Amino acid sequence: MLQSKLFTKTRKEAPKDEVALNAQLLIRAGYIHKEMAGVYSFLPLGLRVMNKISNIIRHEMNAIGGQEIFLTVLQDKNLWEKTDRWDDGKVDNWFKTKLKNGTEIGLGSTHEEELTALMRDYIRSWRDLPVYTYQIQTKFRNEARAKSGIMRGREFLMKDLYSFSKDEKSHAEFYEKAKQAYVNIFNRMGIGEKTYITHASGGIFSKYSHEFQTTTSAGEDIIHICEKCHIAVNAEIKGEEIACPICTNKDLKQDKAVEVGNIFNLGTRFSEALDLTYQDENGEKKVVVMGCYGIGLGRVMGTIVEVFADEAGIVWPEEVAPYRVHLVSIGNDKEIVKKYVDQLYSKLLEHNIEVLYDDRDVRPGEKFADSDLIGIPWRIVVSEKLMSEKMIEMKNRKTGEVKKMDEKEMLKCLKI
Amino acid sequence: MLQSKLFTKTRKEAPKDEVALNAQLLIRAGYIHKEMAGVYSFLPLGLRVMNKISNIIRHEMNAIGGQEIFLTVLQDKNLWEKTDRWDDGKVDNWFKTKLKNGTEIGLGSTHEEELTALMRDYIRSWRDLPVYTYQIQTKFRNEARAKSGIMRGREFLMKDLYSFSKDEKSHAEFYEKAKQAYVNIFNRMGIGEKTYITHASGGIFSKYSHEFQTTTSAGEDIIHICEKCHIAVNAEIKGEEIACPICTNKDLKQDKAVEVGNIFNLGTRFSEALDLTYQDENGEKKVVVMGCYGIGLGRVMGTIVEVFADEAGIVWPEEVAPYRVHLVSIGNDKEIVKKYVDQLYSKLLEHNIEVLYDDRDVRPGEKFADSDLIGIPWRIVVSEKLMSEKMIEMKNRKTGEVKKMDEKEMLKCLKI
């Protein structure tokens, strides 16, 4: 992509009402645009990051047998009354609206009800189980306050997988697989080291549910970490002494963290209320056992920004960066420079490297500042002076290391 | 994909309240699920078709310089008041809801307001123009009636591109490019022959706007076609004698059609109301000239079903089919058959052919009926008898032609 063609530009300041670091940086760098508190549009760079995140998630969900679907935003009140979650007194973050004929409908904040009802058309016998389905779709939550940027939105993209199993044993086996898939996802996104499987209160069906918590000063939760086991306990769990569930160590490190994912045993809470049953091997009627497994895409993106950003701007891990290389040309107005950088750009594209090419006619200082703010992992600088030495300059955004090298070494650096 | 793993199943009957042929077939074949009138979920097969359609559109939009973004559903009332489109008396298909603090917000049915306001951050000078941005995103329209299946939904996926140009001349040049991109899109989707650029009323800024109308008995519009010029006029244009805008022929053929796409000159309607201006080459303040270019993805999918379906079910054109090949195994319970079909399945996958493999243990008649209903372009049948002849049987869903051939000829048929 030629930066001169990209319609977004960097900004010195974020909107005054934006208090979250992640949104401040993402707005200043042109990734997102704030429409209202907790409601953000994704601009070309931001959408690229979201697609990278989606694709990692998709890959791991498909690998454990997930079938992708796309449910609706508009929700049928009748279904939610059956599970007793329609009343604003019970669920306090509904957005509701009305059809022309006065029928009340809701905007989905989650999809247990709709999907459980849908599955009644397809699950009849033990032969139809298990089923694992997921979607990546926009959800709505009428948050009273929305001050965490894209980490807690009123409208946000979410991946939610739902599992349907014939019994607790079969459910438990999949639950463990899903847990491992989540570990893979956060590793691939570059936040694995800072992300802890965290034991939280389990609700009705289990002693624990599992959250994936990433440590950051922007976190709204407090977790107690056992570094030895790379595991944590959520401080919300009351009424028992906090200890590592693996090694029983009680000397845990307290830290602020943000919940980037969670997995729940739903038991038969929804299948019973909505009558999702099947005939087992003996012809007996049984209730389907369910689980749900969520990841907020915007929350992950915001967390990555919070975790790695430095004073100069955003620092993307390679797998979620909008581009891998930021090719910065100094003196692009000179024919000899432009010709060479154009060639280098083509060469990188031929090697399937995603490149943002800063071909703009602005001062070097401005280019470097923008490059740091945007946070692409590798910055390659070409100038007439460097050309005379048959060199380019390569900067690793994460380590800050700057090195002169020839083209061959550059390709090696990019693992080509 | 193994059909035994696909959670959807075909159904003999669609829901009784479903009157549209497209939705009846898509529900029966397991592509979509009806949540309420005009609100449909997309199941694995349906989502695959939607992704095929999206990718064709994306490719053509990128080719004319479109930059993909993702705007929000939730809409700020203040913006819509400025363009006088908030009042239910003016725009009668709003879904509206409220924030916790009582602030009224809307659910976007289109995005001129939000995007025009957003562009004020990025368009300042003539150097910043033109800009072309598009999104593929869920839209909401509170239709009084919704009886056309996925051809007219209350919630639906839409591609909308918006162009921002410095003057009418520059706008007109892009408008022509977009028109050609639309022609490419409908050609690639297999409905090019039945789709006519149709002159419709233009509103304030132009004599005409342009619709893309596909002829089908399910259409809600009447168009007058000049077959010679492959062009049409919408019957809605009043007060003038209907004639071909190219050859002036007045002997036009009347037909029912559905609007699968439209392109509009918006002039300065939105940029003036929302103050989207720029400094021209002489330092003078000018108002940006806009256009918008829409395609309803569900509408296209529904139209394709309506246009090609026969008595046995859906007939997908190759480029939008969920899979290219439906591999149907007869006698999969026999080891020798299973082994061979498994190998054939792997071979097709190695050649990057998308295959749905019917490995289910059901009667051949049921498999064939399901295959016709689902409508995948090529059906390949393997049975013990065919194996003894070293043959497979290949059916072209569109022509109905069934032919015995060996593996080599089969690969040739699939252009491998």
Interface residues (C-beta under 8 A of the other chain):
Chain A: K5 L6 F7 T8 K9 R11 H33 E35 M36 V39 Y40 S41 F42 L43 P44 G46 L47 M50 G65 Q67 E68 I69 F70 L71 T72 V73 L74 Q75 D76 F95 K96 T97 K98 L99 K100 I105 L107 E114 L118 M119 D121 Y122 I123 D128 V131 T133 T138 F140 N142 E143 A144 R154 E155
Chain B: K5 L6 F7 T8 K9 R11 H33 E35 M36 V39 Y40 S41 F42 L43 P44 G46 L47 M50 G65 Q67 E68 I69 F70 L71 T72 V73 L74 Q75 D76 F95 K96 T97 K98 L99 K100 I105 L107 E114 L118 M119 D121 Y122 I123 D128 V131 T133 T138 F140 N142 E143 A144 R154 E155
